[in-house]
Amino acid sequence: MDINIHYAVYKVDINFQMKKWGNGYKTWLGNYTVDFCSFLRKPNHPVIKILYNIFRDFSTLNHTCPYVGTQLIRNLFWDPKDLVVPLPSGDYMLLLTWIFDKRKQFVTNIYFTFAQDIFKD
């Protein structure tokens, strides 16, 4: 994912929703809005911290505000063994709404299937 930010952004909020499929997508981990700039200074939100730890090493979003220029998330590979919370097998949807300076800018929807082999793990 490449994002080109033309004007400096001093306040970034992220609305996070994780949903699990069960006769339609149902809210699974809740609905949170987090000030991302404050979070980077003091990572104190446990759910967002799990998500951030997954993409931190593959991104240029690992500094505090302001954000300007090209921001990247590249070559993301996630090992489920790094997940600190057990994740039940199923289909999931991760919705991220990016809010710059109190204006919704874009929405990122990530769909994935997680299958755990209980006899192997």
C-alpha positions, 0 to 999 in steps of 0.5 A: 500500500502506497499513500502519498500525502500532499499536505502535512497531517498533524492529527490522525485518527483510525476507526478500527472494526473487526468482524467475523462471518456468521450468517453475515459479518458480525462485530467480533472485537468491537469498534474503536477510534484511536488517536494514532499520533498519541498511540505512537507516543504511548501505545496504550490501546491493547487491540490497536497495539496487536494490529500495529505490531503486525505491520510495524516492521513493514511500514514507514508509519512508525513515527509520530505526526506530522505525516507528509510525503509517501508512506508505505506498507510493503512486503507484509507477511504475518505469522499467526504464531506471533498473535498473542490472542487466540483467534478462532478459525473463520472468515474475518473482515478488518475495517480501517477508516483513516481520519486526517485532521477530523476529516474522513480520508479513506477506508481500508477493508481487509478480508481474510480467512484464518484456519487453525489445525488443532492437531498440528498447532 
